[in-house]
Structures are given as structure tokens and as C-alpha cells.
């Protein structure tokens, strides 16, 4: 992409007797627009990538805060009858129901966590499986 700029001698009608070319101005504006568009697009892609990389960290932190007391940081603790999450065979729907409604002394996290947070924990729990 080449930006075309008028030199001072071409823009000064007293020195050349000509006015700036409309074609050159148009090309310069189009190039400037394209440069700005690509900068915006790259910034948008970088922001999306940063968000995607931070979600597992949020999921892990949420798991450690709400679940690790009974399940342990790696999912194998089993305190107060908590299941070993590394060998769990529950699918996503079953995990969602279990987390949302609780079981036994496991709290009903549906009253304290949003649906998005529960889904985030489910994705993290699946990373613990062997």
C-alpha cells in the first residue's frame, strides 16, 4: 500500500500554476482508511485472543474457590464423600445438573453461580480427567 502525498511545490498553485489532483487525494484517503481498518482488525483479534487465554484461568480460580475444599485442587481429594473428578464419567448435562442442584452435602451452586460460571467450571473439570 503506497500513500501518495502532494509535495509542497505541487500543492502551491503560485509555484506550479496547478491545483492538487483529486485522484491523488482520493487514493491517499482510501489508503488511510485501509490502514486504520487493518489496525482496528488486528487490535480486535488481539483482544479476543487475550480473553480466550484468560478464561481457563478464571475457571481454575472459580474451581479452587468453590470446589477444591471437597474435591481437591486436582479433583481427587474426596472429602465428605466428594467424588473423584479425574475418573468421573458424567457428561456436560449431568455435570451441569449436579453443580446446579447439588447432591447430599454438596451445595446448590445454581443459587450462587451464574450459568456461565457453572459452564466454566464444567470445562475446567473436564481438563482434570485422565
N, C-alpha and C positions, 0 to 999 in steps of 0.2 A: 504494500500500500504506500503510495507516494503522496505526500501533501505538497500541493503547489501553492507557493506564496508569491505575491507580486513584490518585486523589488521596489525600493523607493523611487527609482527613476521611472518605472512603468506606472506607478500609481499617481505620480505627479503630472497632471496634464500640461503644466507650464514647461516641463523639461522635454517631453516627448510629443505633446500635442495629441495624445490618445487617452481615452478613459479605460479603467480596468476592465478586463474581459469578464463578462458574465459567466462564461463557460468555466474559467479558472476558479471563480468564486464558488460556483456550484460544486465542482469537483472537490474543492477544499472542505466545503460544508458536509458533503457526503462522507468523505474520509474521516472527518472529525466525529461525525455521528457513529460510523462503524467502529472507530477506536473506543468511543465511550460505551457502545453496546457490548463489545468484547470484554472490556474491563468489568462492566457490571455482571456479565455472564460468568466470568471467572470468579469474581467475588462471591456470587451466589453459589457456585459449585463448591467453593472452599468452605463456606458457611454450612452447607448441607453435610459435607464430609465431616466437619468438626462435630456437628450434632450427632451424627451416626456413631462416631467413635466414642462419644461421651455417654450414650445410652447404656452400654454394658456396665459402666462404672456406677451409674445411678441404680441399675438393677441390683448390682452386687451390694451396694451400700444399703439399699432397702431390705435386701435379704438378711444382711448382717444385723440390721437394727430390729427387724420384726421376727425373723425365723431362726437365726443362729443360736439363740438361747436354748432351744429344744433340739433343733436338727444339727447344730454344729456348723462351723464355717464351711466344711466340705460335705455336709449333708449326711454324715454317718453317726452323729452323736447319740440319738435315740433316748434323750432324757424324757422321763414321764411317758414313755410309750410312743414317742415320735418315731415315725418310720424312717428307714434308711433311704434317702433320696437318690443315692447313686444306683440303687437297684430297682427303683420304682418303675412300674410298668404302666402307670396311669397316662392316658392321652391328655391332650390340652383341655378338652371339655371336662374331663374328670378332675384334673388339677384345678381348673377354674372353680368348679363346684365345691371342691374340698376347701380351697382357700377362702372362697366367698362365704360359705355357710358354716365352716368349722366342723370338727368332729371330736367327740369326747371333751377333753380339756383344751383342745385347740380352739383359739378364739375365732369368732366370725369376723374375718378381716374385711368382709364386704361393707361393714358399717364404718370402718376406719380408713380404708384404702379406696382410691378410685379404681374404676375398671381398667384404666390404662396402667396404673401401678400394679394391679394384680397380674395383668398380661406381661408386664415387665419382669415380675418375679418368676412367672412361669418360664419365660425364656431363659432366665438365669438358672433356674432349677434344671432345665434340660442340659445345660452345659456341665452340670455336675455328674451326669450319668456316665457310666463306663461302658 
